[in-house]
Amino acid sequence: MDTQARTTIIEPLEGCLTGSVHVPGDKSISHRAVLFAAMAEGTTRLSGVLDSDDVRSSVRAVQQLGARVALEKMADGSLAGGITGWGAQGPRTPDGPIDCGNSGTTARLLMGVLAPWDIEVELTGDESLRRRPMARVTAPLSRMGARFFPEGAATLPLTVRGTRSLRAAKYDSPIASAQVKTAVLLAGVGAEGTTCVTEPSPSRNHTELMLPLFGVPTTAASGVAQVCGSAPMHACEVEVPGDPSSAAFLACAAALKPGSAIQIEGVSLNPARIGFLRTLEQMGVDASRRGVSSSGKELSGIVSVRYCDDLHGCEVPAEKIASLVDEVPALSLVAAHARGITVFREVGELRVKETDRIAAVIDGLGLLGVNAWMDGNDLYIEGNPGLQVPEGLRLSSGGDHRLAMTWALAGLVSESAVVVEDFEAVSASYPGFLGDIRSLVRRA
Ligand code: S3P
């Protein structure tokens, strides 16, 4: 690998991928563990926490708000230790704005954390985060009694002014978004009465699984979640399993690299997160999971994936998108190598991720010589079996970690190197991505 002025040359893998690997802690669960520990009374013990830029944004935020964080780096690269929360005393007014960096989860979840307190906090973020829509969270929280300034602001920077007399709400969310659901539920934890969120299809349910560990009465059914407000949150122990969204990149690499057969261990097998396995299977890949054990109430186990020499296109229906929302770029690359057309239904939400991932996937695949297009909110990819990247190909991550890994993958499984601009964006979720994938290479 040769890195020069924010471009990284990704050389093809020198052999097939074999053996086992552990992926780092789940990003969504790590954010929640850090934020919920900060809200609780006492010291929560955490292990397996992802050490990445995004999670560090949440850690810094809770420190600014008065939580005491004593997390240390472990030999496996994870963070472990204690967080002593503000509990019934509430968060303190920070000494300046909270910079959420690139992390939408930090910004949106914090709005819910802060809503039930008489406190004014300015939230901001990097250029990408400052473009992302926030009204989806400020609207329901405003109905509960929180206020946001400047009035009507739909993007960061904005100031949250919470209130001790927050009203519980029944919120029918127009989008399947775990960030929206979680922000409303966290606000509901500090409101009198029952707060309930319904969504069009079930988004990831880590919040509903974790809140009861902290003593919050929570009920959840497919597409509906509710919390009983005003129960004090108490410290507990949280063990974070491996991130299926990181595992997905290794799984896609194995599916594409001839001769590969890998196992990814200790991965969250939460059904709301492993839609990518089903899609790989539908494309003809031998992908399975086993050894399911439970850490807290999150299921985890081993994912096994083998190379597939007969990939074919498939259709991913709208109601499955939430279970693989972050995996669409990587799966699009697999689809680009498959026979026939793959369609991802109703993926308009991808336009407002860290970048416009629809535009980026269509443009990037176009440079690979693959035809991809949108029809309404459906993404179509016409695969090209035997696809090889053109020599000297340059692709940009646009500062988006999932695109950085997708474009790196294009080069890793090809016969020519690709140059990825801004590959460093991987540090948002998977700083060790290249090291992990290269650790699986069996040289001939
Ligand atoms: C996340 C929810 C999803 C996902 C994001 C993490 C979370 O976003 O894309 O990477 O931790 O709740 P949306 O809630 O916008 O769908």
Residues whose N, C-alpha, C, O or C-beta is under 5 A from the ligand:
A	BS01	S3P	S28 T105 A176 S177 A178 Q179 V180 V325 D326
